Amino acid sequence: MRHILSILSLATLVTTASAAPTLTIEQAIKVANDALKERGLTGQTWITGATLESTSMGGKTQVWVVKWNAPIVIEPTKRETGLEIQMDGTYARYVDKSSVTPGTVGVPADRAALSNHRTRSDRPSILDLKH
């Protein structure tokens, strides 16, 4: 009996996830392009992908996820990587708050320009010893 209930609930999940979105992909792309145009980013940023994803386990709520070709720098530590577009045409920006500029990860500002640092290739190795 438990096995049959599991199969029925799985079948329900599959059928609800296959419902057509109320906002078509063409409309979602238009929303994303309009958002880029409003910000003056049409020449330097473009869409590389758009996928339909469900936001809940049952798949009742769907959103379009649109990804940019490169992150848009908002602040030095915040980069926008795309949009999440709701079925009513409203959207939210995907912002990666952990992005930092290369070369600054884990290095305090007062120690960033040390002149006496030694890289792995500068240090003596046990392999350099002559036998």
Secondary structure by P-SEA (a helix, b strand, c coil): caaaaaaaaaaaaaaaaaccccccaaaaaaaaaaaaaaacccccccccbbbbbbccccccbbbbbbbccccccccccbbbcbbbbccccbbbbbccccccccccccccccccccccccccccccccccccc
